[in-house]
Amino acid sequence: MDRRLDNGSCMSGDVHVQFCEQRWGRIPALTHLVICCQYQSDAERVQEALGKRLAKFGLALNKEKTRLVQFSKKKAKQGIKQEAFDFLGFTFYLGRSKKGDLIPKVKTSGSRLGKKLKRVNAWAREVRNKAPLKEIWTSFCQKLEGHIQYYGVSFNVRGVKIFQEKAIKIMFKWLNRRSQRKSFNWEKFTLFLAKYPAPKARTCHLLF
């Protein structure tokens, strides 16, 4: 992947990608790949050549998930609207730095955020009566920390905070259903959070 992402279409730039093409090679069923090209014509040739190369080994590009994306800072400066793309749970897009410069940015993919919150809801509902409160909360905090470690990248602290806040509200809802009577009101839950704080949303990895 061209680290600069300066011009052209994402579909490399300055690096070479070597594929394992021996018949005994083990290739994962799902392989995610982003190739960055300076010119759209290069991206189109790469896409065509890659499709033909994979066909020789009985493989094929997923047409629903393979596309050319305009991702050019140069064209964006000319007023030409550029696109965004999702990759490994992140949405990549062109945004502005604090100095006003156009730079590549990332944020949590909206679809991935929704799926992960549904998992939190299902997990909280399942375990709410299976362990002591502190044990459940400790496990939740560990899961939340794992999310922060993965999604806590440059420019995405806001996305992490959104997940954190919504996940905590889900936990409040299900911890309140551990018995016939509500365990918490929001004021008591806030006191609980003060005593047993959740991990803080933060930047763990600098990408650019």
C-alpha positions in Angstrom: 0.0 0.0 0.0 1.4 3.4 -1.0 1.8 5.2 2.3 1.3 8.6 0.7 -2.1 8.0 -0.8 -1.3 11.2 -2.8 -2.9 10.8 -6.2 -5.1 8.5 -8.2 -7.3 5.5 -7.5 -7.1 3.0 -4.7 -7.3 -0.4 -6.0 0.9 0.1 -5.8 2.5 2.8 -5.8 6.1 2.4 -4.7 5.9 -1.1 -3.2 5.8 -4.5 -4.7 3.3 -7.2 -3.5 4.4 -10.8 -3.8 1.8 -13.5 -3.8 2.3 -17.2 -2.8 1.4 -18.9 -6.1 2.7 -22.5 -5.4 0.0 -25.1 -5.5 0.9 -26.1 -2.0 0.5 -22.6 -0.6 -2.3 -22.1 1.9 -4.4 -19.0 1.1 -7.1 -17.7 3.6 -10.6 -18.0 2.3 -11.0 -14.2 2.7 -8.1 -11.9 1.8 -8.4 -8.2 2.1 -6.2 -6.0 -0.1 -5.9 -2.4 -1.0 -3.7 -1.4 -3.9 -2.9 2.3 -4.5 -2.1 3.7 -8.0 -1.1 7.1 -9.1 -3.2 7.0 -12.2 -6.7 5.6 -12.9 -5.5 3.8 -16.0 -2.9 2.0 -13.9 -5.6 0.9 -11.4 -7.8 -0.4 -14.2 -4.9 -2.4 -15.6 -4.0 -3.8 -12.2 -7.6 -4.8 -11.6 -7.8 -6.6 -14.9 -4.4 -8.3 -14.5 -5.2 -9.4 -11.0 -8.5 -11.0 -12.0 -6.8 -12.9 -14.8 -3.9 -14.0 -12.5 -6.3 -15.3 -9.8 -8.4 -17.2 -12.5 -5.3 -19.3 -13.3 -5.5 -20.7 -9.8 -9.2 -21.2 -9.7 -9.8 -18.0 -7.7 -11.8 -14.9 -8.4 -12.2 -11.4 -7.1 -15.4 -10.7 -5.2 -17.1 -8.3 -7.6 -19.4 -7.0 -4.8 -16.4 -6.0 -2.7 -13.9 -5.0 -5.4 -14.1 -1.5 -6.8 -12.0 1.4 -8.0 -12.1 4.4 -5.6 -11.2 8.0 -6.4 -8.9 9.0 -3.6 -6.8 11.9 -4.8 -5.7 14.9 -2.8 -4.7 16.7 -6.0 -8.3 16.3 -7.5 -9.9 17.2 -4.2 -8.0 20.5 -4.2 -9.4 21.1 -7.6 -12.9 20.8 -6.2 -13.6 17.3 -7.5 -15.4 15.2 -4.8 -13.4 12.2 -3.7 -14.8 8.9 -2.4 -14.2 6.9 0.8 -13.8 3.2 1.3 -14.1 0.7 4.1 -11.2 -1.6 5.0 -10.7 -3.9 8.1 -13.4 -2.1 10.1 -12.3 1.4 9.2 -13.6 4.0 6.7 -10.8 5.8 4.9 -11.5 9.3 3.7 -9.8 12.6 2.9 -10.1 15.2 5.6 -8.5 18.3 6.9 -5.6 18.6 9.3 -5.6 21.2 12.1 -3.5 23.3 9.7 -6.1 22.9 7.0 -4.1 20.5 4.8 -5.9 17.6 3.0 -4.8 14.4 4.5 -6.0 10.7 4.6 -8.1 10.0 7.7 -9.8 7.0 9.2 -12.9 6.4 11.4 -14.7 3.4 12.6 -16.9 2.0 9.9 -20.6 2.6 10.5 -21.6 -0.9 9.7 -18.9 -2.4 11.9 -19.9 -0.1 14.8 -23.5 -1.3 14.6 -22.5 -5.0 14.5 -20.2 -4.6 17.5 -22.9 -2.9 19.5 -25.3 -5.7 18.7 -22.7 -8.2 20.0 -22.3 -6.2 23.2 -26.1 -6.3 23.7 -26.3 -10.0 23.1 -23.4 -10.7 25.4 -24.7 -8.5 28.2 -28.1 -10.1 28.0 -26.6 -13.5 28.2 -24.2 -13.1 31.1 -26.2 -10.6 33.3 -27.3 -13.4 35.7 -24.4 -15.8 35.3 -21.8 -14.1 37.4 -21.3 -11.4 40.1 -21.6 -7.8 39.1 -17.9 -7.0 39.5 -16.9 -10.0 37.5 -19.2 -9.1 34.6 -18.0 -5.5 34.7 -14.3 -6.6 34.7 -15.0 -8.8 31.7 -16.8 -5.9 29.9 -13.9 -3.5 30.6 -11.4 -6.1 29.1 -13.6 -6.3 26.0 -13.8 -2.5 25.8 -10.0 -2.2 26.2 -9.6 -4.6 23.2 -11.8 -2.3 21.1 -9.8 0.7 22.1 -6.5 -1.0 21.3 -7.8 -1.8 17.8 -9.8 1.2 16.9 -7.8 3.8 18.9 -5.9 5.1 15.9 -5.1 8.6 14.5 -8.2 10.8 14.1 -10.6 8.1 15.5 -10.9 9.0 19.2 -14.4 10.3 18.6 -15.4 7.0 17.0 -14.0 5.1 20.0 -15.9 7.4 22.4 -19.2 6.9 20.5 -18.8 3.1 20.9 -17.7 3.4 24.5 -20.7 5.6 25.5 -23.3 3.4 23.7 -21.7 0.2 25.0 -21.9 1.5 28.6 -25.5 2.4 28.2 -26.2 -1.1 27.0 -24.5 -2.5 30.1 -26.6 -0.2 32.3 -29.8 -1.5 30.7 -29.0 -5.2 31.2 -27.4 -4.9 34.6 -30.6 -3.3 35.7 -32.4 -6.5 34.7 -30.5 -8.9 36.9 -33.6 -9.3 39.1 -37.2 -8.3 39.4 -36.2 -4.9 40.9 -33.9 -2.5 39.2 -30.3 -2.6 40.5 -29.4 0.9 39.5 -30.8 4.3 38.6 -28.4 6.4 36.5 -27.1 8.4 39.5 -26.1 5.2 41.3 -24.6 3.8 38.1 -22.5 6.9 37.8 -21.2 6.3 41.3 -20.4 2.8 40.3 -18.5 4.0 37.2 -16.5 6.4 39.4 -15.4 3.5 41.6 -14.8 1.1 38.8 -14.0 3.3 35.8 -14.1 2.0 32.2 -11.0 2.3 30.1 -10.5 5.7 28.5 -10.9 6.3 24.8 -7.5 7.3 23.5 -5.2 7.1 20.5 -3.1 3.9 20.8 -1.6 3.9 17.3 -0.3 6.7 15.1 -1.0 5.9 11.5 0.2 9.0 9.7 
